[in-house]
Amino acid sequence: EIENQLITKSKTLDELKQSLALNGSAEETPEALSLRIAELCEMVDSIVSQVAQLKISMQSVLEQWRVYDEVHAEVSLMTTRYLYCIDQCKRSVVSLEALENQVKTLQ
C-alpha cells in the first residue's frame, strides 16, 4: 500500500516538473520551485529505500515467527504427552488403614 502511494506521489512530482517547465510560477522563481521539487524527489527516493529495507526486515520477522510457531506447537505436544505419561504412571493413593490390612493379609 505504501509503495502504491509512493508511486502516485512520484507521478505527481513528475507532473509538477512538467508543469513548471511549461508554465513557470508567478509566486516563486522557477529555480526555487525546481530546487523544492528536487528536494521532494530526494525525499521520495529516501522513503522508497526505507520501505524496501522495512519489507526485508518484515520478511525476516515473519520467518522467525513461523519458526517460533512450529517449535511452540512441538513443545506443546511434548508437554501434553509428558503430562499424560505422568498421570498414567502415578501410584494410586492408598490409606494407612488399607496398607495395614494388606500387610495382615500377606502375613
C-alpha atoms as one frame of an Amber mdcrd trajectory, in Angstrom:
protein
   0.000   0.000   0.000   2.815   2.375   0.916   4.623   1.513  -2.303   1.495
   2.368  -4.316   1.211   5.702  -2.530   4.854   6.432  -3.279   4.321   5.665
  -6.959   1.360   8.046  -7.006   3.381  10.787  -5.300   6.248  10.268  -7.745
   3.868  10.715 -10.662   2.537  13.892  -9.056   6.092  15.215  -8.730   6.775
  14.432 -12.374   3.625  16.315 -13.332   4.787  19.269 -11.237   8.144  19.245
 -13.000   6.454  19.276 -16.393   4.047  21.991 -15.317   6.938  24.061 -14.009
   8.841  23.661 -17.226   5.836  24.782 -19.267   4.247  27.486 -17.128   6.607
  28.745 -14.519   5.155  30.421 -11.427   4.372  33.972 -10.508   4.802  33.332
  -6.790   8.238  31.713  -6.839  11.048  31.718  -9.293  11.444  28.635 -11.468
  14.798  27.973  -9.861  13.277  27.925  -6.366  10.481  25.612  -7.477  12.966
  23.341  -9.225  15.013  23.186  -6.057  11.958  22.308  -3.960  10.886  19.648
  -6.433  14.400  18.177  -6.421  14.311  18.054  -2.624  10.936  16.328  -2.746
  12.290  13.793  -5.235  15.211  13.073  -2.917  12.819  12.560  -0.005  10.678
  10.195  -2.100  13.771   8.200  -3.080  14.801   8.015   0.571  11.341   6.804
   1.583  11.336   4.200  -1.197  14.670   2.922   0.104  13.362   2.813   3.678
  10.243   0.928   2.587  12.410  -1.639   0.784  14.526  -2.119   3.919  11.401
  -2.412   6.036   9.991  -5.010   3.674  13.148  -7.119   4.009  13.082  -6.788
   7.799   9.416  -7.750   7.964  10.042 -10.865   5.858  12.768 -11.872   8.285
  10.476 -11.274  11.270   7.678 -13.288   9.647  10.071 -16.190   9.053  11.192
 -16.074  12.692   7.556 -16.101  13.880   6.848 -19.085  11.610   9.746 -20.999
  13.170   8.577 -19.957  16.652   5.047 -21.208  15.943   6.379 -24.580  14.749
   8.615 -25.009  17.811   5.834 -23.863  20.149   3.437 -26.429  18.680   6.054
 -29.169  19.069   6.805 -28.219  22.694   3.101 -28.044  23.473   2.565 -31.538
  22.059   5.522 -32.924  24.016   4.255 -31.302  27.228   0.838 -32.858  26.727
   2.413 -36.280  26.161   4.556 -35.964  29.301   1.585 -34.886  31.399  -0.377
 -37.882  30.120   2.502 -40.256  30.943   2.903 -38.780  34.420  -0.812 -39.124
  35.014  -0.748 -42.768  33.913   2.331 -43.594  35.990   1.025 -42.227  39.283
   0.601 -44.753  42.014  -2.821 -44.944  43.409  -3.130 -43.247  46.770  -3.761
 -45.800  49.493  -4.691 -45.025  53.041  -2.689 -46.237  56.025  -5.549 -48.458
  57.113  -5.700 -50.145  53.710  -1.955 -50.808  53.840  -2.208 -52.313  57.338
  -4.992 -54.621  56.163  -2.908 -55.680  53.178   0.088 -56.414  55.463  -2.133
 -58.540  57.762  -3.470 -60.425  54.771   0.009 -61.130  53.478   1.219 -62.272
  56.926
